Amino acid sequence: MNFMDLNLAVVALVVSLLGMLFAFWQAKKVLKIRVTSAKVKEIGDAIRAGAMAFLKKQYQILFWYVLVVAIVLYFFLPKGGYWAIAFVIGCIFSAIAGNVGMRIATQANTRTAMEVQKSLNAGLRVAFSSGTVMGMTVTSLGLFGVSLLYLVFGEPSLIYGFGFGASSIALFARVGGGIYTKAADVGADLVGKVEKGIPEDDPRNPAVIADNVGDNVGDVAGMGADLFESYVDSIIVTMVLGVALFTASKGVLLPLMLAAVGIIASMIGTFFVHSAKRASPHAAMNRGIYASSIVMAILAYFVIKYTINDISIFWAAIAGLVAGIIIGLSTEYYTSEKSGQVQKIANAATTGAGTNVIEGLAVGMFSTTIPVVTIGAAILIAFKLGGMYGIAISAVGMLSTLGITLAMDTYGPVADNAAGIAEMAGQGPVARQRAEELDAVGNTTAAIGKGFAIGSAALTALALFVGYGQAVNLTVMDITKAHVIVGVFLGALMPFLFSAFAMKAVGSAAVKMVEEVRRQWKSIKGIMTGKAKPDYERCVTISTEAAIKYMIAPSLLAILSPIVVGIILGPEALGGMLAGSLTTGFLLAVVMANAGGAWDNAKKYIEAGNMGGKGSDAHKAAVVGDTVGDPLKDTAGPSLNILIKLMSIVAVVFAPLILQYGGLL
């Protein structure tokens, strides 16, 4: 590493530290707001305590996983000590990113509920600022970790261990958090809304606190870990490909520099959101996204011109950046309650739950077209301009503005919590209406965030697939060979099998939640009249225990299956497996996320006074559709993003073993 290269790596490190300082500043802005309502504080404390209790139990399980895997890496891989160190650091950084984001989110929910009493824009600023903390923490810690390990190791391939650690924590966080949140949500809805006809955030529902806790552990900590993984994996694989394709190390350092200017662009973009005075919350956040994208494009041009002086690579990065925006707009079209697609689902609810579910599934399936065509176009453009390195750069380009994109996504659960707190604390119709308006926008931003996460996962997994081919010297796969075809089928099976585990986990946990809520209403007299307080803690415990118990099987399936297939059927069959899981996983994730988001917003569209409004037969049918969609959009669907990436990076990390021992049959 020459002096100039060292300088560029240090610049990336410094920018990452600047991003952390920006996140700290945003957090201070949120925390300085006083919570003056004792009732709001009481509810917020209960949500925060439940969220932290879940994370504590989850980390206790993950400690042993991290220890065992680190030992395996140390003893079974060449330079095992480096792999183990990078892996442990990746696990720690991923956990810290999710933990920090969730801590500030569980502080911001009460403050958002307080600020909406002043104005809609005041509530928006708090919720978005808390999301900015999450976005900047994820990107800054990711860039810091990769830059630091490159400066220490000097060999990009060893940093795959960091990505493996990030992927591992992401899977457990996403699956466990998804099971937790949907067990509580489905249980609360089935008994509260359907059986008792009470509002979603009614304090008489024993599962209401667990439901609000779930928003944080699933959509904040889980989503943060998911995108932390995509972010670092895309940078790492691009660095590794840069070693092979460029004689100088500028190709290695380019993704670090693009990530660095992406952090700067994201910071600039947040000011456009905060400066919005009269715009709707969604329009304000869109302004921030577009501003950061334009700034990123300008800065990327000069960075690429300076490092490798190849403008074709600039256009490859722009292809990824534009693809991310298009997928976000497509997701908005299919899931926003202002969209005709969602209104068709709401209209279908007037004839019953069955037609509502059918229409929602159809919308979810139709919604795959634009993302697939967009990702396909980005791949073709990037490959034409820069080969495999161009595809990897396009993934970096798509994720370059993650700081503000993730802020927009994390805003959603904070606004959702704030609306629930405003309802439970009895803050009055004005505050509740403003909080619900923020929450309605949050549903759309959350759906857009999931769409972005899926698209970035597809590009990142493809880049990792290229990295795997490089690691095992696999340039061509012959699909006429039986073992390769078997690998493709096994890979195509994995997303369905994985989703089945996740769905059954939510169903089993939701049954326990329903039984507990019914038990409390029968045994604790006075809950429904407001004279007695439900046992919220018991419902929190049920969700926590279920999430910890049921997250293990699907997670081990994702981690072990590539190793088993590689050892038994060989490197080429494992390549087929990765291809099969990528294609079906991408499509299934889009269907689940968009169908679930559309069902959710169709229900909210009816609750806004359409099709008969709350309590109507159409509303009851829409609640059923929303209940079906809950585990699709918040458990199984988002977890598929991690599945396709984790399988690929496991294959890359254990490539030496697969090369040496693979192909027993």
C-alpha positions in Angstrom: 0.0 0.0 0.0 1.6 3.2 -1.1 1.4 6.6 0.6 -1.5 7.9 -1.7 -3.5 4.7 -1.1 -3.0 5.0 2.6 -4.3 8.6 2.4 -7.5 7.6 0.6 -8.2 4.8 3.2 -7.6 7.3 6.0 -10.0 9.8 4.3 -12.7 7.1 4.3 -12.0 6.4 8.0 -12.2 10.1 8.9 -15.5 10.5 7.0 -16.9 7.6 8.8 -16.0 9.3 12.1 -17.7 12.5 10.9 -20.8 10.4 10.2 -20.8 9.1 13.7 -20.5 12.7 15.1 -23.4 13.7 12.9 -25.5 10.8 14.3 -24.5 11.9 17.8 -25.6 15.5 17.1 -29.0 14.2 15.7 -29.5 12.1 18.8 -28.8 15.0 21.1 -31.4 17.0 19.3 -34.0 14.3 19.9 -33.1 13.7 23.6 -33.1 17.4 24.6 -36.9 17.4 24.0 -38.7 17.0 27.3 -41.5 14.5 27.9 -43.8 16.4 30.2 -46.7 13.9 30.2 -46.4 11.3 33.0 -48.7 8.9 31.0 -46.6 9.2 27.8 -43.4 8.6 29.8 -44.9 5.5 31.5 -45.9 4.0 28.2 -42.6 4.9 26.5 -40.6 3.3 29.4 -42.6 0.1 29.1 -41.9 -0.1 25.4 -38.2 0.6 25.9 -37.8 -1.9 28.7 -39.5 -4.6 26.6 -37.3 -3.9 23.5 -34.0 -3.9 25.6 -35.1 -7.1 27.4 -35.5 -8.8 24.0 -32.1 -7.7 22.7 -30.4 -8.8 25.9 -31.8 -12.3 25.6 -31.0 -12.4 21.9 -27.4 -11.4 22.5 -27.0 -14.1 25.1 -27.9 -16.7 22.5 -25.8 -15.0 19.8 -22.7 -14.9 22.1 -22.3 -18.7 21.8 -22.9 -18.7 18.1 -20.3 -16.1 17.6 -17.8 -18.0 19.8 -18.3 -21.3 18.0 -18.1 -19.8 14.5 -15.0 -17.8 15.4 -13.3 -21.0 16.7 -14.2 -22.9 13.4 -12.8 -20.0 11.3 -9.6 -19.9 13.4 -8.8 -23.6 13.1 -10.2 -24.6 9.7 -9.3 -21.7 7.3 -6.0 -20.5 6.1 -5.1 -17.3 8.0 -7.8 -18.3 10.4 -6.9 -15.8 13.0 -7.6 -12.9 10.6 -10.9 -14.4 9.6 -12.0 -14.9 13.2 -11.0 -11.4 14.2 -12.8 -9.8 11.2 -15.9 -12.0 11.9 -16.1 -11.0 15.6 -15.7 -7.3 14.7 -18.5 -7.6 12.0 -20.8 -9.2 14.6 -20.1 -6.6 17.2 -20.5 -3.6 14.8 -23.7 -5.0 13.4 -25.1 -5.5 16.9 -24.0 -2.0 17.9 -25.6 -0.4 14.9 -29.0 -2.1 15.6 -28.7 -1.4 19.3 -28.0 2.3 18.9 -30.8 2.8 16.4 -33.3 1.0 18.6 -32.3 2.9 21.7 -32.8 6.3 20.0 -36.1 5.1 18.4 -37.5 4.1 21.7 -36.7 7.6 23.0 -38.0 9.4 20.0 -41.4 7.7 20.0 -42.5 9.6 23.1 -40.9 12.8 22.0 -42.7 12.6 18.6 -46.0 12.0 20.5 -45.3 15.2 22.5 -44.2 17.3 19.5 -47.2 16.6 17.3 -49.2 18.6 19.9 -47.3 21.6 18.5 -47.5 20.9 14.8 -47.2 18.1 12.2 -43.8 19.3 11.1 -42.5 19.3 14.6 -43.4 15.6 15.0 -41.9 14.9 11.6 -38.5 16.5 12.5 -38.2 14.3 15.7 -39.2 11.1 14.0 -36.9 11.7 11.0 -34.0 12.8 13.2 -34.2 9.5 15.1 -34.2 7.7 11.7 -31.1 9.7 10.7 -29.3 8.5 13.8 -29.9 4.9 12.6 -29.0 5.6 9.0 -25.8 7.4 9.8 -24.8 4.9 12.5 -25.2 2.0 10.1 -23.2 3.5 7.2 -20.6 5.1 9.4 -19.9 1.9 11.4 -19.9 -0.1 8.2 -17.4 2.1 6.5 -15.3 2.5 9.6 -15.0 -1.3 10.1 -14.1 -2.1 6.4 -11.6 0.8 6.2 -9.9 -0.1 9.5 -9.6 -3.8 8.6 -8.2 -2.8 5.2 -5.6 -0.6 6.8 -4.7 -3.4 9.3 -4.8 -6.5 7.0 -4.0 -4.9 3.6 -5.8 -7.8 2.0 -9.5 -7.2 1.0 -10.4 -10.9 0.8 -9.8 -11.3 4.5 -12.4 -8.6 5.2 -15.1 -11.1 4.0 -15.0 -12.3 7.6 -16.4 -8.9 8.6 -19.2 -9.3 6.1 -19.9 -12.8 7.3 -20.2 -11.5 10.9 -22.6 -8.7 9.8 -24.7 -11.2 7.8 -25.0 -13.6 10.7 -26.2 -11.0 13.2 -28.5 -9.6 10.5 -30.2 -12.9 10.0 -30.8 -13.6 13.7 -32.0 -9.9 14.2 -34.3 -10.0 11.2 -35.8 -13.4 11.9 -36.0 -13.0 15.6 -37.3 -9.4 15.4 -39.8 -10.4 12.7 -41.2 -13.3 14.7 -41.5 -11.1 17.8 -43.3 -8.2 16.1 -45.7 -10.2 14.1 -46.6 -12.6 17.0 -47.6 -9.5 19.0 -49.3 -7.7 16.1 -51.3 -10.6 14.8 -52.4 -11.6 18.3 -53.4 -8.1 19.2 -55.4 -7.6 16.0 -57.2 -11.0 16.0 -58.5 -10.6 19.5 -58.7 -6.8 19.8 -60.0 -5.6 16.4 -61.9 -8.7 15.2 -63.3 -10.1 18.4 -63.7 -7.1 20.6 -63.9 -4.3 18.0 -61.6 -2.0 19.9 -59.0 0.3 18.3 -55.5 -0.9 17.3 -53.7 0.9 20.1 -56.3 0.6 22.9 -54.6 0.3 26.3 -57.2 -2.3 27.3 -55.5 -4.8 24.9 -52.9 -6.8 26.9 -50.8 -7.2 23.7 -50.6 -3.5 22.9 -47.2 -2.9 24.5 -45.7 -6.0 23.0 -47.0 -4.8 19.6 -45.2 -1.5 20.0 -42.0 -3.2 21.2 -42.2 -5.3 18.1 -42.1 -2.3 15.8 -38.7 -1.5 17.3 -37.0 -4.9 17.4 -38.3 -5.8 14.0 -38.4 -2.7 11.8 -35.6 -0.7 13.6 -32.9 -3.2 14.9 -33.8 -5.8 12.3 -33.9 -3.5 9.3 -30.7 -1.8 10.4 -28.8 -5.1 10.7 -30.2 -6.1 7.3 -29.0 -3.0 5.4 -25.7 -2.9 7.4 -25.0 -6.3 5.9 -25.9 -5.3 2.3 -23.8 -2.1 2.7 -20.6 -3.7 3.9 -20.9 -6.8 1.7 -21.2 -4.6 -1.4 -18.1 -2.6 -0.5 -16.1 -5.7 0.4 -16.8 -7.7 -2.8 -16.1 -4.7 -4.9 -12.7 -4.2 -3.2 -11.9 -7.9 -3.8 -12.9 -7.7 -7.5 -10.8 -4.5 -7.8 -7.7 -6.5 -6.8 -8.1 -8.8 -9.7 -9.1 -6.3 -12.3 -6.9 -3.3 -11.6 -3.1 -3.3 -11.5 -3.1 -0.5 -9.0 -5.0 -0.5 -5.8 -7.3 2.4 -6.9 -10.0 -0.2 -7.9 -9.8 -1.5 -4.3 -10.1 2.0 -2.7 -12.9 3.3 -5.1 -15.8 1.6 -3.2 -14.5 3.0 0.1 -14.4 6.5 -1.4 -17.9 6.2 -3.0 -19.2 5.1 0.4 -17.5 8.0 2.0 -19.0 10.6 -0.3 -22.4 8.8 0.0 -22.3 9.5 3.8 -21.6 13.2 3.0 -24.4 13.3 0.4 -26.8 11.7 3.0 -25.9 14.3 5.6 -26.6 17.1 3.1 -29.9 15.5 2.1 -31.2 15.4 5.7 -31.2 19.2 5.8 -33.7 19.3 2.9 -36.1 17.2 4.9 -35.8 19.4 8.0 -36.2 22.6 6.1 -39.6 21.6 4.8 -42.2 23.9 6.4 -45.5 23.2 4.6 -44.8 20.2 2.5 -46.4 16.9 3.4 -44.2 14.5 5.4 -43.8 12.2 2.4 -42.9 15.1 0.0 -40.4 16.4 2.5 -38.6 13.1 2.8 -38.7 12.6 -1.0 -37.0 16.0 -1.3 -34.2 14.7 0.9 -33.8 11.5 -1.1 -33.6 13.3 -4.4 -31.2 16.0 -3.0 -28.8 13.4 -1.6 -28.9 11.4 -4.9 -28.0 14.4 -7.0 -25.2 15.4 -4.6 -24.0 11.8 -4.6 -23.9 11.7 -8.4 -21.9 14.9 -8.6 -19.4 13.7 -6.0 -19.1 10.3 -7.5 -18.1 11.7 -10.8 -15.1 13.5 -9.3 -14.1 10.6 -7.1 -14.1 8.1 -10.0 -12.3 10.6 -12.2 -9.6 11.0 -9.6 -9.2 7.4 -8.6 -9.4 5.3 -11.8 -10.2 7.9 -14.4 -12.8 5.7 -16.1 -16.1 7.4 -16.6 -17.8 4.2 -17.7 -17.5 3.1 -14.1 -19.3 6.3 -13.1 -22.3 5.4 -15.2 -22.3 1.9 -13.7 -22.6 3.4 -10.3 -25.3 5.7 -11.5 -27.2 2.7 -12.9 -27.3 1.3 -9.4 -28.3 4.6 -7.8 -31.1 5.1 -10.3 -32.3 1.5 -10.0 -32.7 2.0 -6.2 -34.9 5.1 -6.8 -37.0 3.3 -9.5 -37.6 0.3 -7.2 -38.6 2.7 -4.4 -41.1 4.5 -6.7 -42.5 1.1 -7.9 -43.0 0.0 -4.3 -44.8 3.2 -3.5 -47.1 2.7 -6.5 -48.1 -0.8 -5.4 -48.4 -0.1 -1.6 -49.4 3.5 -1.1 -53.0 4.0 0.1 -53.3 6.8 -2.5 -52.6 4.3 -5.3 -55.3 2.7 -7.3 -53.8 -0.7 -6.6 -54.4 -0.4 -2.9 -57.8 1.0 -3.4 -58.7 -2.0 -5.6 -57.8 -4.3 -2.6 -59.9 -2.1 -0.3 -62.8 -2.4 -2.8 -62.4 -6.2 -2.9 -62.8 -6.2 0.9 -66.5 -5.1 0.5 -67.3 -8.7 -0.8 -65.3 -10.5 2.0 -61.9 -11.5 3.3 -61.4 -14.1 0.5 -61.6 -11.6 -2.3 -59.5 -9.1 -0.4 -56.7 -11.8 0.0 -57.0 -12.8 -3.6 -56.6 -9.2 -4.9 -53.7 -8.5 -2.6 -51.8 -11.6 -3.8 -52.4 -10.6 -7.4 -51.1 -7.1 -6.7 -48.0 -8.6 -5.0 -47.3 -10.8 -8.0 -47.8 -8.0 -10.5 -45.4 -5.8 -8.4 -42.4 -8.1 -9.3 -42.3 -6.8 -12.9 -40.7 -3.4 -12.4 -38.1 -4.5 -9.9 -37.0 -7.4 -12.0 -36.8 -5.4 -15.2 -35.0 -2.6 -13.3 -32.4 -4.9 -11.7 -31.9 -6.6 -15.0 -31.3 -3.3 -16.8 -28.9 -2.2 -14.1 -27.0 -5.5 -14.4 -26.8 -5.2 -18.2 -25.7 -1.6 -18.2 -23.2 -2.1 -15.4 -21.7 -5.2 -17.0 -21.5 -3.5 -20.4 -19.6 -0.6 -18.9 -17.4 -2.3 -16.3 -17.8 -6.0 -16.4 -18.2 -7.8 -13.1 -16.6 -4.9 -11.3 -19.2 -2.7 -12.8 -22.0 -4.8 -11.4 -20.4 -4.6 -8.0 -20.0 -0.9 -8.3 -23.7 -0.6 -9.2 -24.5 -2.3 -5.9 -22.3 0.2 -4.1 -24.0 3.0 -6.0 -27.5 1.8 -5.0 -26.5 1.7 -1.3 -24.4 4.9 -1.3 -27.2 7.1 0.0 -28.2 4.5 2.6 -27.7 7.0 5.4 -30.9 8.9 4.3 -32.8 6.0 2.8 -32.6 4.1 6.1 -33.6 7.2 8.0 -36.7 7.4 5.9 -37.5 3.7 6.7 -36.7 4.0 10.4 -39.0 7.0 10.6 -41.9 4.6 10.0 -41.9 2.5 13.3 -41.1 5.7 15.3 -44.2 7.4 13.9 -46.2 4.2 14.4 -45.2 4.0 18.1 -46.0 7.7 18.5 -49.5 7.3 17.1 -50.0 4.4 19.5 -48.7 6.3 22.5 -50.9 9.3 21.6 -53.9 7.0 21.6 -53.0 5.2 24.8 -52.1 8.4 26.7 -55.3 10.2 25.6 -53.6 13.2 24.1 -56.6 14.4 22.3 -58.0 14.3 18.8 -55.6 16.9 17.2 -52.4 15.2 18.4 -53.8 11.7 17.5 -54.8 12.9 14.0 -51.4 14.4 13.3 -49.7 11.3 14.7 -51.9 9.1 12.5 -50.9 11.2 9.5 -47.2 10.6 10.2 -48.0 6.9 10.8 -49.8 6.6 7.4 -46.8 8.1 5.6 -44.6 5.7 7.7 -46.4 2.7 6.3 -45.5 3.8 2.8 -41.9 4.7 3.7 -41.5 1.3 5.4 -42.7 -0.4 2.3 -40.3 1.6 0.2 -37.5 0.8 2.5 -38.3 -2.9 2.2 -38.4 -2.6 -1.6 -35.0 -0.9 -1.5 -33.6 -3.5 0.8 -34.8 -6.3 -1.5 -33.3 -4.6 -4.6 -30.0 -3.9 -2.9 -29.9 -7.5 -1.7 -30.3 -8.8 -5.2 -27.4 -6.8 -6.5 -25.2 -7.5 -3.5 -25.9 -11.2 -3.7 -25.1 -11.2 -7.4 -21.8 -9.4 -6.6 -21.0 -12.0 -3.9 -21.9 -14.8 -6.4 -19.2 -13.3 -8.7 -16.8 -13.3 -5.7 -17.6 -16.9 -5.0 -16.8 -17.8 -8.6 -13.5 -16.0 -8.3 -12.7 -17.8 -5.0 -13.3 -21.3 -6.5 -12.1 -20.5 -10.0 -15.6 -21.1 -11.4 -16.0 -19.1 -14.6 -18.7 -21.3 -16.3 -21.5 -23.5 -14.9 -22.8 -26.3 -17.2 -26.5 -26.6 -16.4 -26.7 -29.8 -18.4 -24.7 -31.6 -15.6 -27.0 -33.4 -13.1 -25.3 -32.1 -10.0 -25.6 -28.5 -11.1 -29.3 -28.9 -11.9 -29.8 -30.4 -8.4 -28.0 -27.5 -7.0 -30.3 -25.0 -8.8 -33.4 -26.8 -7.5 -32.1 -27.0 -4.0 -31.3 -23.2 -4.1 -34.7 -22.4 -5.5 -36.2 -24.5 -2.7 -34.4 -22.6 0.1 -36.5 -19.4 0.1 -39.7 -21.3 0.3 -38.5 -23.6 3.1 -37.0 -20.7 5.0 -40.2 -18.7 4.6 -42.3 -21.7 5.8 -40.2 -21.9 9.0 -40.7 -18.1 9.6 -44.4 -18.2 8.9 -45.1 -21.2 11.1 -43.1 -19.5 13.9 -45.3 -16.4 13.7 -48.5 -18.6 13.6 -47.4 -20.6 16.6 -46.4 -17.6 18.6 -49.6 -15.7 17.6 -51.8 -18.6 18.9 -50.1 -18.3 22.3 -50.6 -14.5 22.2 -54.3 -14.8 21.4 -54.8 -17.4 24.2 -53.1 -15.1 26.7 -55.1 -12.0 25.7 -58.3 -14.0 26.0 -57.3 -15.4 29.4 -56.6 -11.9 30.8 -59.9 -10.5 29.6 -61.7 -13.4 31.3 -59.6 -13.6 34.5 -58.8 -10.0 35.2 -62.1 -8.3 35.9 -62.4 -4.6 34.9 -60.0 -4.5 32.0 -62.6 -3.6 29.4 -64.1 -0.9 31.6 -60.7 0.6 32.3 -60.8 -0.2 36.1 -58.1 -2.8 35.9 -54.7 -2.8 34.1 -53.7 -5.6 31.8 -50.5 -7.7 32.4 -48.5 -6.2 29.5 -45.3 -7.8 30.7 -46.7 -11.3 30.2 -47.4 -10.7 26.5 -43.9 -9.2 26.1 -42.5 -12.4 27.6 -44.5 -14.6 25.2 -43.2 -12.7 22.1 -39.6 -12.7 23.4 -39.5 -16.4 24.2 -41.2 -17.4 20.9 -38.7 -15.2 18.9 -35.7 -16.7 20.6 -37.0 -20.2 20.3 -38.1 -20.1 16.6 -35.3 -18.0 15.1 -32.7 -20.8 15.5 -33.9 -23.4 12.9 -34.2 -21.1 9.9 -31.0 -19.3 10.7 -29.0 -22.6 10.9 -30.6 -23.7 7.7 -29.3 -20.6 5.9 -25.8 -21.0 7.3 -25.3 -24.7 7.0 -27.0 -25.5 3.7 -24.3 -24.0 1.4 -21.5 -25.8 3.2 -23.4 -29.1 3.0 -24.2 -28.8 -0.7 -20.7 -27.6 -1.5 -19.0 -30.5 0.4 -21.4 -33.2 -1.0 -22.0 -32.0 -4.6 -19.0 -29.7 -5.2 -18.3 -26.1 -6.0 -20.2 -26.1 -9.3 -23.3 -27.4 -7.7 -23.0 -24.8 -5.0 -22.8 -22.2 -7.7 -26.1 -23.5 -9.0 -27.6 -23.4 -5.6 -26.7 -19.7 -5.2 -28.2 -18.9 -8.6 -31.4 -20.7 -7.7 -31.8 -19.1 -4.3 -31.1 -15.6 -5.7 -33.7 -15.8 -8.4 -36.6 -17.3 -6.4 -35.6 -15.4 -3.2 -35.7 -12.0 -4.9 -39.1 -12.6 -6.5 -40.7 -14.2 -3.4 -39.4 -11.3 -1.2 -41.0 -8.7 -3.5 -44.3 -10.5 -3.6 -44.4 -10.9 0.2 -43.3 -7.3 1.0 -45.6 -5.6 -1.5 -48.6 -7.8 -0.9 -48.3 -7.3 2.8 -47.8 -3.6 2.5 -50.7 -3.2 0.2 -53.0 -5.2 2.5 -51.9 -3.0 5.4 -52.6 0.3 3.6 -55.9 -1.0 2.2 -57.0 -1.5 5.8 -55.9 2.0 6.6 -57.7 3.4 3.6 -60.9 1.9 4.8 -60.3 3.1 8.4 -60.0 6.7 6.9 -63.7 6.5 6.2 -63.9 4.7 2.8 -65.9 1.6 2.0 -67.9 2.0 5.2 -65.1 2.9 7.5 -64.1 1.3 10.8 -66.3 -1.4 12.1 -67.8 -2.2 8.7 -67.8 -5.6 7.1 -65.2 -4.3 4.6 -63.0 -3.3 7.5 -63.3 -6.7 9.2 -62.3 -8.3 5.9 -59.4 -5.9 5.4 -58.1 -6.7 8.9 -58.0 -10.4 7.9 -56.0 -9.5 4.8 -53.7 -7.3 6.9 -53.2 -10.2 9.3 -52.2 -12.6 6.5 -49.8 -9.9 5.2 -48.2 -9.2 8.5 -45.7 -12.1 8.6 -45.2 -11.9 4.9 -44.0 -8.2 4.9 -42.3 -8.1 8.3 -40.9 -11.6 8.9 -40.5 -13.9 6.0 -40.1 -11.4 3.2 -37.4 -9.1 4.7 -35.5 -12.2 6.0 -35.2 -13.5 2.4 -32.9 -10.5 1.7 -30.5 -11.8 4.3 -30.9 -15.4 3.2 -29.7 -14.8 -0.4 -26.8 -12.7 0.8 -25.8 -14.9 3.7 -25.8 -18.1 1.6 -23.4 -16.3 -0.9 -21.0 -15.0 1.7 -20.9 -18.4 3.5 -19.9 -19.9 0.2 -17.2 -17.3 -0.3 -15.8 -17.7 3.3 -15.7 -21.5 3.2 -14.5 -21.6 -0.4 -11.1 -23.1 0.6 -12.8 -26.0 2.4 -15.2 -26.6 -0.5 -12.3 -26.6 -3.0 -10.4 -29.1 -0.9 -13.1 -31.5 0.2 -16.1 -30.7 -2.1 -17.8 -33.2 -4.4 -18.0 -36.3 -2.3 -20.7 -37.6 -4.6 
